[in-house]
Amino acid sequence: MINKTLLAVAVVLALSSCGNSQKKEEEKSGFEKLAEGAGNLSKFAKSGEKLKEQTEKLKKLTPATTEELKAVVPENVGDFKRKSYSAGGTVADIVAADAEYSKEDNKTIHVSILDGAGESGSAVVSLLAMGLSMQTEAESNGTVSKNIDVDGVRYSTEDTKNGTTVSSSLKFIYKERYAVTLEGQGYSLSDLQDFLKKLDLSSLK
């Protein structure tokens, strides 16, 4: 299913890349167009194979325990205090932990960590990996959405500033296994990034 999806996206991008300029299109030979399309398909095929290999590895792993996940969402993260916490199996064999932090009234940061081990968990992480692999950027109604790279880590981000409304989110994959999501209400993307620097994930296997 993953390979079919990647192939479909590759075909769309290949066709799109062949239509950037009408004048250039007319100058290109059929062989050149075919070579370009084949190059795009080759890139997506390699990406798909790598993703497939990683997914197969995750399927064979045993999900973390709730105690292991709880260890990375402690009672205090810097000046922030944990207001709520929950962990356990969600659906099928997926194990996740959720925690909410705050240091000011009406402002919160929600942390979610999902283990990609097992059949279902690996599927969720694979979908996130596919989204992260794309070059995307959009802006609408005060919300800027884009994928960025920081210190070798790929993030999917959203930053909203609309009047007095401020919110943000970032998602990434940790150790090619854990899907980590941070969502801020009343906090900007920069605030989330500062919070993440104080969140110690190193105990995750």
Contacts in CASP RR format, 6 or more apart in sequence:
PFRMAT RR
TARGET T0000
AUTHOR 0000-0000-0000
METHOD contacts of the structure
MODEL  1
MINKTLLAVAVVLALSSCGNSQKKEEEKSGFEKLAEGAGNLSKFAKSGEK
LKEQTEKLKKLTPATTEELKAVVPENVGDFKRKSYSAGGTVADIVAADAE
YSKEDNKTIHVSILDGAGESGSAVVSLLAMGLSMQTEAESNGTVSKNIDV
DGVRYSTEDTKNGTTVSSSLKFIYKERYAVTLEGQGYSLSDLQDFLKKLD
LSSLK
2 48 0 8 1.000
2 51 0 8 1.000
2 52 0 8 1.000
2 55 0 8 1.000
2 126 0 8 1.000
2 130 0 8 1.000
3 48 0 8 1.000
3 52 0 8 1.000
5 130 0 8 1.000
6 44 0 8 1.000
6 45 0 8 1.000
6 47 0 8 1.000
6 48 0 8 1.000
6 51 0 8 1.000
6 130 0 8 1.000
7 41 0 8 1.000
7 44 0 8 1.000
7 45 0 8 1.000
9 44 0 8 1.000
10 40 0 8 1.000
10 41 0 8 1.000
10 43 0 8 1.000
10 44 0 8 1.000
10 45 0 8 1.000
11 41 0 8 1.000
13 40 0 8 1.000
13 44 0 8 1.000
14 36 0 8 1.000
14 37 0 8 1.000
14 39 0 8 1.000
14 40 0 8 1.000
14 41 0 8 1.000
17 36 0 8 1.000
17 37 0 8 1.000
17 40 0 8 1.000
18 25 0 8 1.000
18 33 0 8 1.000
18 36 0 8 1.000
18 37 0 8 1.000
19 25 0 8 1.000
25 33 0 8 1.000
47 133 0 8 1.000
51 126 0 8 1.000
51 129 0 8 1.000
51 130 0 8 1.000
54 126 0 8 1.000
54 129 0 8 1.000
54 176 0 8 1.000
55 122 0 8 1.000
55 123 0 8 1.000
55 125 0 8 1.000
55 126 0 8 1.000
58 116 0 8 1.000
58 117 0 8 1.000
58 118 0 8 1.000
58 121 0 8 1.000
58 122 0 8 1.000
58 125 0 8 1.000
58 177 0 8 1.000
59 118 0 8 1.000
59 119 0 8 1.000
59 122 0 8 1.000
60 118 0 8 1.000
61 116 0 8 1.000
61 117 0 8 1.000
61 118 0 8 1.000
61 177 0 8 1.000
62 117 0 8 1.000
62 118 0 8 1.000
63 93 0 8 1.000
63 94 0 8 1.000
63 95 0 8 1.000
63 115 0 8 1.000
63 116 0 8 1.000
63 117 0 8 1.000
63 118 0 8 1.000
63 121 0 8 1.000
64 95 0 8 1.000
64 115 0 8 1.000
64 117 0 8 1.000
64 204 0 8 1.000
64 205 0 8 1.000
65 95 0 8 1.000
66 87 0 8 1.000
66 88 0 8 1.000
66 95 0 8 1.000
66 97 0 8 1.000
68 203 0 8 1.000
68 204 0 8 1.000
68 205 0 8 1.000
69 87 0 8 1.000
69 88 0 8 1.000
69 95 0 8 1.000
69 96 0 8 1.000
69 97 0 8 1.000
69 113 0 8 1.000
69 115 0 8 1.000
69 204 0 8 1.000
70 85 0 8 1.000
70 87 0 8 1.000
70 97 0 8 1.000
71 203 0 8 1.000
72 97 0 8 1.000
72 113 0 8 1.000
72 199 0 8 1.000
72 200 0 8 1.000
72 201 0 8 1.000
72 203 0 8 1.000
72 204 0 8 1.000
73 82 0 8 1.000
73 85 0 8 1.000
73 97 0 8 1.000
73 99 0 8 1.000
73 111 0 8 1.000
73 113 0 8 1.000
73 199 0 8 1.000
74 82 0 8 1.000
74 200 0 8 1.000
75 81 0 8 1.000
75 82 0 8 1.000
76 82 0 8 1.000
77 101 0 8 1.000
77 195 0 8 1.000
77 198 0 8 1.000
77 199 0 8 1.000
78 198 0 8 1.000
79 103 0 8 1.000
80 101 0 8 1.000
80 102 0 8 1.000
80 103 0 8 1.000
80 109 0 8 1.000
80 195 0 8 1.000
80 198 0 8 1.000
81 101 0 8 1.000
81 102 0 8 1.000
81 103 0 8 1.000
82 99 0 8 1.000
82 100 0 8 1.000
82 101 0 8 1.000
83 100 0 8 1.000
83 101 0 8 1.000
83 102 0 8 1.000
83 108 0 8 1.000
84 98 0 8 1.000
84 99 0 8 1.000
84 100 0 8 1.000
85 97 0 8 1.000
85 98 0 8 1.000
85 99 0 8 1.000
85 100 0 8 1.000
86 97 0 8 1.000
86 98 0 8 1.000
86 99 0 8 1.000
87 95 0 8 1.000
87 96 0 8 1.000
87 97 0 8 1.000
87 98 0 8 1.000
88 95 0 8 1.000
88 96 0 8 1.000
88 97 0 8 1.000
89 95 0 8 1.000
89 96 0 8 1.000
90 96 0 8 1.000
90 114 0 8 1.000
91 120 0 8 1.000
92 119 0 8 1.000
92 120 0 8 1.000
92 121 0 8 1.000
93 118 0 8 1.000
93 119 0 8 1.000
93 120 0 8 1.000
93 121 0 8 1.000
94 114 0 8 1.000
94 115 0 8 1.000
94 116 0 8 1.000
94 120 0 8 1.000
94 121 0 8 1.000
94 124 0 8 1.000
95 114 0 8 1.000
95 115 0 8 1.000
95 117 0 8 1.000
96 112 0 8 1.000
96 113 0 8 1.000
96 114 0 8 1.000
96 115 0 8 1.000
97 112 0 8 1.000
97 113 0 8 1.000
98 110 0 8 1.000
98 111 0 8 1.000
98 112 0 8 1.000
98 113 0 8 1.000
99 110 0 8 1.000
99 111 0 8 1.000
100 108 0 8 1.000
100 109 0 8 1.000
100 110 0 8 1.000
100 111 0 8 1.000
101 108 0 8 1.000
101 109 0 8 1.000
101 110 0 8 1.000
101 111 0 8 1.000
101 195 0 8 1.000
102 108 0 8 1.000
102 109 0 8 1.000
106 185 0 8 1.000
106 186 0 8 1.000
107 184 0 8 1.000
107 185 0 8 1.000
107 186 0 8 1.000
107 187 0 8 1.000
108 184 0 8 1.000
108 185 0 8 1.000
108 186 0 8 1.000
109 182 0 8 1.000
109 183 0 8 1.000
109 184 0 8 1.000
109 185 0 8 1.000
109 187 0 8 1.000
109 191 0 8 1.000
109 192 0 8 1.000
109 195 0 8 1.000
110 181 0 8 1.000
110 182 0 8 1.000
110 183 0 8 1.000
110 184 0 8 1.000
110 185 0 8 1.000
111 180 0 8 1.000
111 181 0 8 1.000
111 182 0 8 1.000
111 199 0 8 1.000
112 179 0 8 1.000
112 180 0 8 1.000
112 181 0 8 1.000
112 182 0 8 1.000
112 183 0 8 1.000
113 178 0 8 1.000
113 179 0 8 1.000
113 180 0 8 1.000
113 181 0 8 1.000
113 201 0 8 1.000
113 204 0 8 1.000
114 121 0 8 1.000
114 124 0 8 1.000
114 125 0 8 1.000
114 178 0 8 1.000
114 179 0 8 1.000
114 180 0 8 1.000
114 181 0 8 1.000
115 121 0 8 1.000
115 177 0 8 1.000
115 178 0 8 1.000
116 122 0 8 1.000
116 124 0 8 1.000
116 125 0 8 1.000
116 177 0 8 1.000
116 178 0 8 1.000
116 179 0 8 1.000
117 177 0 8 1.000
124 179 0 8 1.000
125 173 0 8 1.000
125 177 0 8 1.000
125 178 0 8 1.000
125 179 0 8 1.000
128 156 0 8 1.000
128 171 0 8 1.000
128 173 0 8 1.000
128 179 0 8 1.000
129 173 0 8 1.000
131 147 0 8 1.000
131 156 0 8 1.000
132 147 0 8 1.000
132 154 0 8 1.000
132 155 0 8 1.000
132 156 0 8 1.000
132 171 0 8 1.000
132 172 0 8 1.000
132 173 0 8 1.000
133 154 0 8 1.000
134 147 0 8 1.000
135 147 0 8 1.000
136 145 0 8 1.000
136 146 0 8 1.000
136 147 0 8 1.000
137 144 0 8 1.000
137 145 0 8 1.000
137 146 0 8 1.000
137 147 0 8 1.000
138 144 0 8 1.000
138 145 0 8 1.000
138 146 0 8 1.000
139 145 0 8 1.000
141 162 0 8 1.000
142 160 0 8 1.000
142 161 0 8 1.000
142 162 0 8 1.000
143 158 0 8 1.000
143 159 0 8 1.000
143 160 0 8 1.000
143 162 0 8 1.000
144 158 0 8 1.000
144 159 0 8 1.000
144 160 0 8 1.000
145 156 0 8 1.000
145 157 0 8 1.000
145 158 0 8 1.000
146 157 0 8 1.000
147 154 0 8 1.000
147 155 0 8 1.000
147 156 0 8 1.000
147 157 0 8 1.000
148 154 0 8 1.000
148 155 0 8 1.000
148 157 0 8 1.000
149 155 0 8 1.000
150 193 0 8 1.000
153 172 0 8 1.000
154 172 0 8 1.000
154 173 0 8 1.000
155 170 0 8 1.000
155 171 0 8 1.000
155 172 0 8 1.000
156 170 0 8 1.000
156 171 0 8 1.000
156 172 0 8 1.000
157 168 0 8 1.000
157 169 0 8 1.000
157 170 0 8 1.000
157 171 0 8 1.000
157 189 0 8 1.000
158 167 0 8 1.000
158 168 0 8 1.000
158 169 0 8 1.000
158 170 0 8 1.000
158 189 0 8 1.000
159 168 0 8 1.000
159 188 0 8 1.000
159 189 0 8 1.000
160 166 0 8 1.000
160 167 0 8 1.000
160 168 0 8 1.000
161 188 0 8 1.000
165 186 0 8 1.000
166 186 0 8 1.000
166 187 0 8 1.000
166 188 0 8 1.000
167 183 0 8 1.000
167 184 0 8 1.000
167 185 0 8 1.000
167 186 0 8 1.000
167 187 0 8 1.000
168 183 0 8 1.000
168 184 0 8 1.000
168 187 0 8 1.000
168 188 0 8 1.000
168 189 0 8 1.000
168 191 0 8 1.000
168 192 0 8 1.000
169 181 0 8 1.000
169 182 0 8 1.000
169 183 0 8 1.000
169 184 0 8 1.000
169 192 0 8 1.000
170 181 0 8 1.000
170 182 0 8 1.000
170 189 0 8 1.000
170 192 0 8 1.000
170 193 0 8 1.000
170 196 0 8 1.000
171 179 0 8 1.000
171 180 0 8 1.000
171 181 0 8 1.000
171 182 0 8 1.000
172 180 0 8 1.000
173 179 0 8 1.000
173 180 0 8 1.000
174 180 0 8 1.000
174 201 0 8 1.000
174 204 0 8 1.000
175 204 0 8 1.000
175 205 0 8 1.000
177 204 0 8 1.000
178 201 0 8 1.000
178 204 0 8 1.000
180 201 0 8 1.000
182 192 0 8 1.000
182 195 0 8 1.000
182 196 0 8 1.000
184 191 0 8 1.000
184 192 0 8 1.000
187 195 0 8 1.000
END
